[in-house]
Amino acid sequence: MKRRLLLGFDVGSSSVKASLVDADKGECIASAFYPESEAPIIAVKAGWAEQEPESWWQYASLSLKKIMAETGATGDDIEAIGISYQMHGLVCVDKDLKVLRPSVIWCDSRAVPYGEKAFREMGEETCLHSLLNSPGNFTAAKLAWVKENEPQIFERVYKFMLPGDYLAMKLSGEVNTTISGLSEGMFWDFRRKCVSDELLNYFGFDRSVVADIVPTFSIQSEVCAEAAAELGLRKGTPISYRAGDQPNNALSLNVFNPGEIASTAGTSGVVYGVLGEINYDKRSRVNTFAHVNYTPDLDRLGVLLCINGTGILNAWIRRNVAPEGISYAEMNTLTDSVPIGSEGVSIIPFGNGAERVLENRETGCSIHGVNFNKHGKAHLVRAAQEGIVFSFCYGMEIMREMGMDIQKIHAGKANMFLSPLFRDTLASVSGATIELYETDGSVGAAKGAGMGCGIYADHNEAFATLRKLAVITPDESRRQQYLAAYAQWKARLAQVL
């Protein structure tokens, strides 16, 4: 009996991961990523970050070959391909579809002044009303930097792309993009439901450099003969889904409807919620993009809150404060003796650069309320985790102000969500139930491809086998204690700002 497999790629800045999913069972049968050590980032100057797009193609090829060999799968087994990718990157190609320069990736900050100037000169109200964001350091501002600083390259630009568009181009020989992708680059006008003429005119971009738009879930293109021969795929295999990593993470957690939240808490933390109407934060403290199921006829917006100082603070505490050699699990046990609120100790966790939620202020991390005669290491360990949670809740208040009714948080059981202290505090302060799942971006991309090619009727069918590992509900008996600690933290944050 012929196997029906779905292939998902996840193009990150550290590696490219590939996964094969059994379409009928909904189970991942193999995954691999390449390189096994972190992929290089080119930093010619301080604040710059570039990667060669060709390396993503090589990494995708190597990770695919590994899982094909491991499973004995052939190109004929693969029904469709989906792509997840690092957001906000810029890839420029000429008429021969040759890359003109290294990709300016998401963490490159050179374009910040271009976005800030556009925000002022286009008008803050105009940008927020139509783009739902400041142009910021997104793809449009990066292309403006190329236009001004590398005019000889800009003149040859046939199309600009996002990283996922590039991988799809290599697979198919065709250049196209999605509304979701254009929105993350600041090219989509949510009011007029079209590419933003105002932004194109302001930066002096010709409409022709924008790739053709295809639906997020659709037969966007097909694997060409050249790519099929190189990768061992079947010519004509549909490429039927692509999305940026944060919208795709939400998809992977089956987050599609207004009020649903997807969260991650690694080195930095993300809270990504779905909004069912066009709205924005007037102070631009969160970003708003088209979610994977957005269409011009259906408003489904992804509101993205990013906290830079998340797991990196917990790791710093482990290295510099906690007893030497302690594990993260032992750190959690250490805090059991300390009550909610850390007996008056608060830690402001913003020590990993400027925070958008603070209107791009760089406050640094600070510790408040320490009594040398009462407090010890356990208090600081607990206060650090509480501070991270409180920063999440602070951002979620903005999302609620925008009209989001947050009742449930979906997250993968990884990183900070492995900590009972972190989970219990987040549930009890936010009032939301937390559901933990076993999930992965490349697996989500594969299932997205299944939706796009019609194997799955909808997201409920695609994610029917999503494995729920735990449910954490708010502790109503102690919620007032949690809220009092949060109120004290907010008061101390106000003193810092």
C-alpha positions as CSV (number, residue, x, y, z in Angstrom):
1,M,0.0,0.0,0.0
2,K,1.4,3.4,-1.0
3,R,2.4,5.6,1.8
4,R,1.0,9.2,1.9
5,L,3.6,11.5,3.4
6,L,3.8,15.2,4.0
7,L,7.1,17.1,4.0
8,G,7.7,20.1,6.2
9,F,10.7,22.4,6.2
10,D,11.5,25.0,8.9
11,V,14.1,27.5,7.8
12,G,15.6,29.0,10.9
13,S,18.7,31.2,11.4
14,S,20.5,28.4,13.2
15,S,19.5,25.4,11.1
16,V,16.9,24.1,8.6
17,K,14.8,21.2,9.9
18,A,12.8,18.8,7.8
19,S,10.1,16.4,8.9
20,L,8.0,13.7,7.3
21,V,4.5,13.2,8.6
22,D,2.3,10.2,7.9
23,A,-0.8,12.0,6.4
24,D,-3.2,9.2,7.5
25,K,-2.0,8.7,11.0
26,G,-1.0,12.4,11.6
27,E,2.3,11.3,13.1
28,C,5.8,12.5,12.5
29,I,7.9,9.5,11.3
30,A,11.2,11.3,11.0
31,S,12.9,14.6,11.6
32,A,16.4,16.0,11.0
33,F,18.1,19.3,11.0
34,Y,21.3,20.7,9.4
35,P,23.8,21.9,10.4
36,E,24.1,20.2,13.7
37,S,26.2,23.1,15.0
38,E,24.7,26.6,14.6
39,A,24.7,28.0,11.1
40,P,27.0,31.0,10.6
41,I,25.7,34.5,10.6
42,I,27.7,37.1,8.6
43,A,28.2,40.3,10.7
44,V,30.4,42.7,8.6
45,K,29.5,45.6,11.0
46,A,28.0,45.8,14.5
47,G,24.3,45.3,14.3
48,W,24.4,43.6,10.9
49,A,23.3,40.0,10.4
50,E,23.2,38.2,7.1
51,Q,23.1,34.7,5.7
52,E,23.6,33.2,2.3
53,P,20.2,32.0,1.0
54,E,22.0,29.2,-0.9
55,S,23.1,27.8,2.4
56,W,19.4,27.3,3.4
57,W,18.9,25.3,0.3
58,Q,21.9,23.1,1.0
59,Y,20.8,22.6,4.6
60,A,17.2,21.7,3.4
61,S,18.7,19.2,1.0
62,L,20.9,17.5,3.6
63,S,18.2,17.3,6.2
64,L,15.8,15.9,3.6
65,K,18.2,13.3,2.4
66,K,18.8,12.1,6.0
67,I,15.1,11.5,6.7
68,M,14.4,9.9,3.3
69,A,17.3,7.5,4.0
70,E,16.1,6.8,7.5
71,T,12.5,6.0,6.5
72,G,13.1,4.5,3.1
73,A,10.7,7.0,1.6
74,T,10.8,8.0,-2.0
75,G,9.7,11.1,-3.8
76,D,6.5,9.3,-5.0
77,D,5.5,8.9,-1.3
78,I,5.4,12.7,-0.7
79,E,2.0,14.2,-1.4
80,A,2.8,17.9,-0.6
81,I,5.4,20.3,0.9
82,G,5.0,23.0,3.5
83,I,7.5,25.7,4.6
84,S,8.0,27.6,7.8
85,Y,10.7,30.3,7.9
86,Q,12.4,32.9,9.9
87,M,10.4,36.1,9.6
88,H,11.3,39.6,8.3
89,G,14.3,38.6,6.2
90,L,15.1,40.1,2.8
91,V,16.2,38.1,-0.3
92,C,16.7,39.9,-3.6
93,V,16.9,38.2,-7.0
94,D,17.5,39.3,-10.5
95,K,15.5,38.3,-13.7
96,D,17.4,35.0,-13.8
97,L,16.4,34.3,-10.2
98,K,20.0,34.6,-9.0
99,V,20.5,36.0,-5.5
100,L,22.0,39.5,-5.7
101,R,23.4,39.8,-2.2
102,P,23.3,37.9,1.2
103,S,19.9,37.9,2.9
104,V,19.5,40.6,5.6
105,I,17.9,38.5,8.3
106,W,15.5,39.2,11.1
107,C,18.0,40.3,13.8
108,D,19.9,42.8,11.6
109,S,19.2,46.3,12.9
110,R,20.7,48.5,10.2
111,A,17.3,49.4,8.8
112,V,15.9,50.8,12.1
113,P,16.5,54.5,11.1
114,Y,14.7,53.9,7.8
115,G,11.7,52.5,9.5
116,E,11.6,55.2,12.1
117,K,11.9,58.0,9.5
118,A,9.1,56.4,7.4
119,F,6.9,56.2,10.6
120,R,7.4,60.0,11.1
121,E,7.1,61.1,7.5
122,M,4.3,58.8,6.3
123,G,2.5,59.7,9.6
124,E,2.1,57.6,12.6
125,E,-1.6,57.4,12.4
126,T,-1.4,56.5,8.7
127,C,1.0,53.6,9.3
128,L,-0.9,52.2,12.3
129,H,-4.3,52.6,10.7
130,S,-3.3,50.8,7.4
131,L,-0.2,48.7,8.2
132,L,-1.1,48.1,11.8
133,N,2.5,48.7,12.8
134,S,5.4,51.1,12.5
135,P,7.5,50.2,9.4
136,G,10.2,49.5,12.0
137,N,13.1,47.1,11.2
138,F,11.0,44.9,8.9
139,T,11.6,43.8,5.3
140,A,10.4,47.1,3.6
141,A,12.9,49.1,5.6
142,K,15.7,46.6,4.8
143,L,14.9,47.0,1.1
144,A,15.0,50.8,1.5
145,W,18.5,50.4,3.0
146,V,19.6,48.4,-0.1
147,K,18.1,51.1,-2.4
148,E,20.1,53.9,-0.7
149,N,23.3,52.1,0.1
150,E,23.7,49.6,-2.8
151,P,21.9,51.3,-5.7
152,Q,23.8,49.2,-8.3
153,I,22.3,46.1,-6.7
154,F,18.8,47.7,-6.2
155,E,18.6,48.5,-9.9
156,R,18.9,44.8,-10.7
157,V,16.2,43.7,-8.3
158,Y,13.6,41.8,-10.1
159,K,11.7,40.5,-7.0
160,F,12.3,40.7,-3.3
161,M,11.3,37.7,-1.2
162,L,11.1,36.4,2.4
163,P,13.2,33.4,3.3
164,G,10.3,31.0,2.8
165,D,9.6,32.4,-0.6
166,Y,13.2,31.8,-1.6
167,L,13.0,28.1,-0.6
168,A,9.7,27.7,-2.5
169,M,11.4,29.4,-5.5
170,K,14.3,26.9,-5.4
171,L,11.9,24.0,-5.3
172,S,9.7,25.3,-8.1
173,G,11.5,27.8,-10.2
174,E,8.6,30.3,-9.5
175,V,8.5,33.4,-7.4
176,N,5.5,34.1,-5.3
177,T,4.5,35.1,-1.8
178,T,1.6,35.3,0.6
179,I,-0.5,38.1,2.2
180,S,0.8,36.9,5.6
181,G,4.4,37.2,4.3
182,L,3.8,40.7,2.8
183,S,2.2,41.8,6.1
184,E,5.3,40.8,8.1
185,G,7.4,42.9,5.7
186,M,5.0,45.9,6.2
187,F,3.7,45.8,2.6
188,W,0.1,45.0,3.2
189,D,-2.7,47.6,3.6
190,F,-5.3,46.0,5.9
191,R,-7.9,48.7,5.3
192,R,-7.7,48.6,1.5
193,K,-7.0,44.8,1.4
194,C,-4.1,45.2,-1.0
195,V,-0.4,45.9,-1.3
196,S,0.2,49.3,0.2
197,D,0.7,51.9,-2.5
198,E,1.5,54.5,0.2
199,L,4.5,52.5,1.4
200,L,5.7,51.6,-2.1
201,N,5.5,55.3,-3.1
202,Y,7.2,56.5,0.0
203,F,10.2,54.3,-0.4
204,G,10.2,54.6,-4.2
205,F,9.6,50.9,-4.9
206,D,8.1,49.9,-8.2
207,R,5.1,47.6,-7.8
208,S,6.8,45.1,-10.1
209,V,9.3,44.1,-7.4
210,V,6.4,42.5,-5.3
211,A,6.0,38.8,-6.1
212,D,2.6,37.4,-7.2
213,I,0.4,36.6,-4.2
214,V,-0.9,33.1,-3.6
215,P,-3.2,31.9,-0.8
216,T,-1.4,30.5,2.3
217,F,-3.3,27.2,1.9
218,S,-3.3,26.3,-1.8
219,I,-1.3,24.7,-4.6
220,Q,1.2,27.6,-4.7
221,S,3.6,26.0,-7.1
222,E,5.0,22.6,-7.9
223,V,8.4,21.0,-7.7
224,C,10.3,21.6,-10.9
225,A,12.4,19.0,-12.8
226,E,15.7,20.4,-11.6
227,A,14.8,20.4,-7.9
228,A,13.2,17.0,-8.2
229,A,16.5,15.6,-9.6
230,E,18.6,17.2,-7.0
231,L,16.5,16.3,-4.0
232,G,15.1,13.0,-5.0
233,L,11.5,14.4,-5.1
234,R,8.8,13.8,-7.6
235,K,8.4,16.5,-10.3
236,G,5.0,18.1,-9.9
237,T,4.8,17.6,-6.1
238,P,2.7,20.5,-4.8
239,I,4.1,23.2,-2.5
240,S,0.9,24.0,-0.7
241,Y,1.7,26.0,2.5
242,R,4.1,28.6,3.8
243,A,4.2,30.9,6.8
244,G,6.6,32.8,9.1
245,D,7.8,30.9,12.2
246,Q,5.5,32.6,14.7
247,P,2.3,32.2,12.7
248,N,3.4,28.7,11.9
249,N,4.1,28.0,15.6
250,A,0.5,29.0,16.3
251,L,-0.7,26.8,13.5
252,S,1.3,23.9,15.0
253,L,-0.5,24.4,18.3
254,N,-3.9,24.5,16.4
255,V,-4.4,28.2,17.2
256,F,-6.7,29.7,14.6
257,N,-9.6,31.4,16.3
258,P,-10.0,34.8,17.9
259,G,-8.9,34.8,21.6
260,E,-6.6,31.8,21.2
261,I,-3.0,32.2,22.2
262,A,0.3,30.5,21.3
263,S,3.3,31.0,23.4
264,T,7.0,30.1,23.5
265,A,9.5,30.9,26.2
266,G,13.0,30.2,25.2
267,T,15.9,32.7,25.3
268,S,13.3,35.3,24.4
269,G,9.6,34.8,24.8
270,V,6.6,35.2,22.5
271,V,2.9,35.5,23.1
272,Y,1.0,35.3,19.8
273,G,-2.7,35.8,19.9
274,V,-5.4,35.7,17.2
275,L,-7.6,38.8,16.8
276,G,-10.8,38.7,14.8
277,E,-11.0,42.3,13.8
278,I,-8.7,45.0,12.5
279,N,-7.1,46.8,15.4
280,Y,-3.7,48.0,16.6
281,D,-1.9,49.3,19.6
282,K,-1.7,53.1,19.3
283,R,1.8,53.0,21.0
284,S,3.0,50.2,18.7
285,R,4.1,48.0,21.6
286,V,3.1,44.8,19.9
287,N,3.2,43.8,16.2
288,T,0.2,42.8,14.2
289,F,0.4,40.6,11.1
290,A,-2.0,38.6,8.9
291,H,-2.4,35.2,10.5
292,V,-2.2,32.0,8.4
293,N,-6.0,31.9,7.9
294,Y,-6.4,35.6,7.1
295,T,-8.0,36.4,3.8
296,P,-9.3,39.7,2.4
297,D,-12.8,38.4,3.4
298,L,-11.9,37.1,6.9
299,D,-10.0,39.2,9.4
300,R,-7.7,36.9,11.4
301,L,-4.8,38.8,12.7
302,G,-1.8,37.6,14.7
303,V,-0.8,39.9,17.5
304,L,2.8,39.3,18.4
305,L,4.3,40.2,21.8
306,C,8.0,39.6,22.1
307,I,9.9,39.7,25.4
308,N,13.6,39.6,24.9
309,G,14.5,38.9,28.5
310,T,13.0,35.5,29.1
311,G,14.9,32.2,29.4
312,I,18.1,34.2,29.1
313,L,17.4,35.7,32.6
314,N,16.7,32.3,34.1
315,A,20.0,31.0,32.6
316,W,21.9,34.1,34.0
317,I,20.4,33.4,37.4
318,R,21.5,29.7,37.2
319,R,25.1,30.7,36.3
320,N,25.6,33.6,38.6
321,V,23.1,33.3,41.6
322,A,21.9,29.7,42.1
323,P,24.1,27.1,43.8
324,E,26.9,25.9,41.5
325,G,26.1,22.9,39.4
326,I,22.3,23.1,40.1
327,S,19.9,21.9,37.3
328,Y,16.9,23.9,36.2
329,A,14.6,21.3,37.8
330,E,16.5,21.7,41.1
331,M,16.2,25.5,40.8
332,N,12.4,25.0,40.7
333,T,12.5,22.8,43.8
334,L,14.7,25.4,45.5
335,T,11.8,28.0,45.2
336,D,9.3,25.8,47.0
337,S,10.3,27.3,50.3
338,V,9.6,30.8,49.1
339,P,6.0,32.2,49.0
340,I,4.2,33.8,46.1
341,G,5.7,37.3,45.5
342,S,9.2,36.2,46.7
343,E,8.6,38.0,50.1
344,G,8.8,41.4,48.4
345,V,11.6,40.8,45.9
346,S,10.9,41.8,42.3
347,I,13.0,41.4,39.2
348,I,12.5,43.5,36.1
349,P,13.7,41.1,33.4
350,F,14.5,43.5,30.5
351,G,18.2,42.9,30.3
352,N,18.5,41.6,26.8
353,G,18.3,44.8,24.8
354,A,15.5,47.3,24.0
355,E,12.0,45.9,24.5
356,R,9.2,46.8,22.0
357,V,6.6,46.4,24.8
358,L,8.4,49.3,26.6
359,E,8.3,51.4,23.4
360,N,11.8,50.3,22.5
361,R,13.3,51.5,25.8
362,E,16.4,49.7,27.1
363,T,15.9,49.7,30.9
364,G,18.3,46.8,31.8
365,C,17.5,44.2,34.3
366,S,17.0,45.4,37.9
367,I,16.3,43.8,41.3
368,H,14.1,45.5,43.8
369,G,13.2,45.0,47.5
370,V,16.1,42.9,48.7
371,N,16.5,42.7,52.4
372,F,20.0,41.4,53.3
373,N,18.8,39.9,56.6
374,K,15.8,38.0,55.0
375,H,16.4,37.2,51.4
376,G,18.6,34.5,49.8
377,K,19.3,32.7,46.6
378,A,15.9,31.0,46.5
379,H,14.1,34.4,46.6
380,L,16.1,35.6,43.6
381,V,15.5,32.4,41.7
382,R,11.7,32.7,42.3
383,A,11.6,36.4,41.6
384,A,13.3,35.9,38.3
385,Q,10.7,33.5,37.0
386,E,7.9,35.6,38.4
387,G,9.3,38.6,36.7
388,I,9.4,36.8,33.4
389,V,5.7,35.8,33.8
390,F,4.8,39.3,34.9
391,S,6.4,40.7,31.7
392,F,4.2,38.3,29.7
393,C,1.1,39.4,31.5
394,Y,2.0,43.1,31.1
395,G,2.1,42.6,27.3
396,M,-1.1,40.5,27.4
397,E,-2.9,43.5,29.0
398,I,-2.1,45.4,25.8
399,M,-3.6,42.6,23.7
400,R,-6.7,42.7,25.8
401,E,-6.9,46.5,25.3
402,M,-7.0,45.7,21.6
403,G,-10.1,43.5,22.1
404,M,-8.6,40.1,22.6
405,D,-10.4,37.8,25.0
406,I,-7.7,35.6,26.3
407,Q,-9.0,32.4,27.9
408,K,-6.5,29.7,26.8
409,I,-2.8,29.6,26.2
410,H,-1.3,26.8,23.9
411,A,2.4,26.1,24.3
412,G,4.9,23.4,23.6
413,K,6.2,21.6,26.6
414,A,9.7,23.0,26.4
415,N,12.0,25.7,27.8
416,M,10.4,27.8,30.6
417,F,7.1,25.9,30.2
418,L,8.9,22.9,31.8
419,S,8.9,24.9,35.0
420,P,5.8,24.3,37.3
421,L,6.5,27.7,38.9
422,F,6.4,29.5,35.6
423,R,3.3,27.7,34.4
424,D,1.3,28.1,37.6
425,T,2.2,31.8,37.9
426,L,1.3,32.5,34.3
427,A,-2.1,30.7,34.6
428,S,-3.0,32.3,37.9
429,V,-2.0,35.9,37.0
430,S,-3.5,35.8,33.5
431,G,-6.5,33.9,34.5
432,A,-6.1,31.7,31.4
433,T,-5.9,27.9,31.2
434,I,-2.6,26.6,29.8
435,E,-2.5,23.6,27.5
436,L,0.9,22.0,26.8
437,Y,1.4,20.0,23.6
438,E,4.1,18.0,21.8
439,T,4.7,20.1,18.7
440,D,7.3,21.2,16.2
441,G,7.5,23.9,13.5
442,S,8.4,21.6,10.7
443,V,5.7,19.1,11.6
444,G,3.2,22.0,11.6
445,A,4.4,23.1,8.2
446,A,3.9,19.5,6.9
447,K,0.3,19.5,8.2
448,G,-0.3,22.9,6.8
449,A,0.7,21.4,3.4
450,G,-1.9,18.7,4.0
451,M,-4.5,21.4,4.5
452,G,-3.3,23.3,1.4
453,C,-3.5,20.4,-0.9
454,G,-6.8,19.1,0.4
455,I,-5.8,16.0,2.3
456,Y,-7.2,17.6,5.4
457,A,-10.6,19.3,5.2
458,D,-9.7,21.9,7.9
459,H,-7.3,22.5,10.8
460,N,-9.4,20.4,13.2
461,E,-8.8,17.4,11.0
462,A,-5.2,18.2,10.5
463,F,-4.4,18.5,14.2
464,A,-6.8,15.9,15.5
465,T,-3.8,13.9,16.6
466,L,-2.0,16.8,18.3
467,R,-0.9,15.3,21.6
468,K,-1.9,17.3,24.7
469,L,0.5,16.6,27.5
470,A,-0.8,18.7,30.4
471,V,-3.4,21.3,31.4
472,I,-2.7,24.0,34.0
473,T,-5.7,26.0,35.4
474,P,-5.5,29.2,37.5
475,D,-5.2,28.6,41.2
476,E,-8.3,30.5,42.3
477,S,-7.6,30.0,46.0
478,R,-4.3,31.9,45.7
479,R,-5.1,34.2,42.8
480,Q,-5.2,37.3,44.9
481,Q,-1.7,36.7,46.2
482,Y,-0.5,36.3,42.6
483,L,-2.2,39.5,41.5
484,A,-0.8,41.4,44.5
485,A,2.7,40.3,43.5
486,Y,2.0,41.4,39.9
487,A,0.7,44.8,41.1
488,Q,3.9,45.3,43.1
489,W,6.0,44.4,40.1
490,K,4.2,46.8,37.9
491,A,4.6,49.6,40.4
492,R,8.4,49.0,40.4
493,L,8.5,48.8,36.6
494,A,6.8,52.2,36.5
495,Q,9.6,53.6,38.7
496,V,12.2,52.3,36.2
497,L,10.4,53.7,33.1
